[in-house]
């Protein structure tokens, strides 16, 4: 196991590991929140009702 070395700032190795784990948890939560927001605001695809014309189809009227 790594020796507990104190740096000039007073941090020890376990402090770095703990800070890294907290940072990972923070960014995972941010990504999950963004993903859920995208899912919540996603529009459902518009489906034409049975028998209705889609707007992409051209209507020909014979005169």
Phi and psi restraints in degrees (value plus and minus 20) as a CYANA .aco file:
   2 UNK   PHI     -86.4   -46.4
   2 UNK   PSI     125.4   165.4
   3 UNK   PHI     -96.1   -56.1
   3 UNK   PSI     122.5   162.5
   4 UNK   PHI     -94.2   -54.2
   4 UNK   PSI      78.9   118.9
   5 UNK   PHI    -123.5   -83.5
   5 UNK   PSI     110.2   150.2
   6 UNK   PHI    -112.3   -72.3
   6 UNK   PSI     111.4   151.4
   7 UNK   PHI    -107.2   -67.2
   7 UNK   PSI     158.5   198.5
   8 UNK   PHI     -89.3   -49.3
   8 UNK   PSI     -36.0     4.0
   9 UNK   PHI    -111.0   -71.0
   9 UNK   PSI     -22.8    17.2
  10 UNK   PHI      70.7   110.7
  10 UNK   PSI     -15.0    25.0
  11 UNK   PHI    -105.3   -65.3
  11 UNK   PSI     129.5   169.5
  12 UNK   PHI    -133.4   -93.4
  12 UNK   PSI     147.7   187.7
  13 UNK   PHI     -76.6   -36.6
  13 UNK   PSI     -60.4   -20.4
  14 UNK   PHI     -83.6   -43.6
  14 UNK   PSI     -49.2    -9.2
  15 UNK   PHI     -86.1   -46.1
  15 UNK   PSI     -60.7   -20.7
  16 UNK   PHI     -84.5   -44.5
  16 UNK   PSI     -63.0   -23.0
  17 UNK   PHI     -83.9   -43.9
  17 UNK   PSI     -63.5   -23.5
  18 UNK   PHI     -85.0   -45.0
  18 UNK   PSI     -63.2   -23.2
  19 UNK   PHI     -84.3   -44.3
  19 UNK   PSI     -59.2   -19.2
  20 UNK   PHI     -84.9   -44.9
  20 UNK   PSI     -61.4   -21.4
  21 UNK   PHI     -84.8   -44.8
  21 UNK   PSI     -60.8   -20.8
  22 UNK   PHI     -84.9   -44.9
  22 UNK   PSI     -59.0   -19.0
  23 UNK   PHI     -84.5   -44.5
  23 UNK   PSI     -63.2   -23.2
  24 UNK   PHI     -81.3   -41.3
  24 UNK   PSI     -64.3   -24.3
  25 UNK   PHI     -83.3   -43.3
  25 UNK   PSI     -59.4   -19.4
  26 UNK   PHI     -81.9   -41.9
  26 UNK   PSI     -69.1   -29.1
  27 UNK   PHI     -90.3   -50.3
  27 UNK   PSI     -51.6   -11.6
  28 UNK   PHI     -85.1   -45.1
  28 UNK   PSI     -60.4   -20.4
  29 UNK   PHI     -85.8   -45.8
  29 UNK   PSI     -59.3   -19.3
  30 UNK   PHI     -83.2   -43.2
  30 UNK   PSI     -64.3   -24.3
  31 UNK   PHI     -84.7   -44.7
  31 UNK   PSI     -60.9   -20.9
  32 UNK   PHI     -85.1   -45.1
  32 UNK   PSI     -59.7   -19.7
  33 UNK   PHI     -85.6   -45.6
  33 UNK   PSI     -63.2   -23.2
  34 UNK   PHI     -84.4   -44.4
  34 UNK   PSI     -62.1   -22.1
  35 UNK   PHI     -82.7   -42.7
  35 UNK   PSI     -62.6   -22.6
  36 UNK   PHI     -88.6   -48.6
  36 UNK   PSI     -53.8   -13.8
  37 UNK   PHI     -86.9   -46.9
  37 UNK   PSI     -61.0   -21.0
  38 UNK   PHI     -84.1   -44.1
  38 UNK   PSI     -63.0   -23.0
  39 UNK   PHI     -84.4   -44.4
  39 UNK   PSI     -57.2   -17.2
  40 UNK   PHI     -91.1   -51.1
  40 UNK   PSI     -51.7   -11.7
  41 UNK   PHI    -117.2   -77.2
  41 UNK   PSI     -20.1    19.9
  42 UNK   PHI     -88.1   -48.1
  42 UNK   PSI     112.1   152.1
  43 UNK   PHI    -103.2   -63.2
  43 UNK   PSI     120.8   160.8
  44 UNK   PHI     -95.9   -55.9
  44 UNK   PSI     125.3   165.3
  45 UNK   PHI     -85.3   -45.3
  45 UNK   PSI     120.3   160.3
  46 UNK   PHI     -98.7   -58.7
  46 UNK   PSI     107.4   147.4
  47 UNK   PHI    -132.7   -92.7
  47 UNK   PSI     108.5   148.5
  48 UNK   PHI     -90.4   -50.4
  48 UNK   PSI     117.7   157.7
  49 UNK   PHI     -85.9   -45.9
  49 UNK   PSI     138.5   178.5
  50 UNK   PHI     -80.5   -40.5
  50 UNK   PSI     105.4   145.4
  51 UNK   PHI      71.4   111.4
  51 UNK   PSI     -34.1     5.9
  52 UNK   PHI    -101.0   -61.0
  52 UNK   PSI     130.8   170.8
  53 UNK   PHI    -104.0   -64.0
  53 UNK   PSI     120.5   160.5
  54 UNK   PHI     -98.8   -58.8
  54 UNK   PSI     132.1   172.1
  55 UNK   PHI     -87.5   -47.5
  55 UNK   PSI     -41.8    -1.8
  56 UNK   PHI     -97.5   -57.5
  56 UNK   PSI     -37.0     3.0
  57 UNK   PHI    -102.7   -62.7
  57 UNK   PSI     118.6   158.6
  58 UNK   PHI    -109.2   -69.2
  58 UNK   PSI     121.5   161.5
  59 UNK   PHI    -122.7   -82.7
  59 UNK   PSI     101.9   141.9
  60 UNK   PHI    -121.8   -81.8
  60 UNK   PSI     107.2   147.2
  61 UNK   PHI    -133.0   -93.0
  61 UNK   PSI     100.5   140.5
  62 UNK   PHI    -106.6   -66.6
  62 UNK   PSI     107.5   147.5
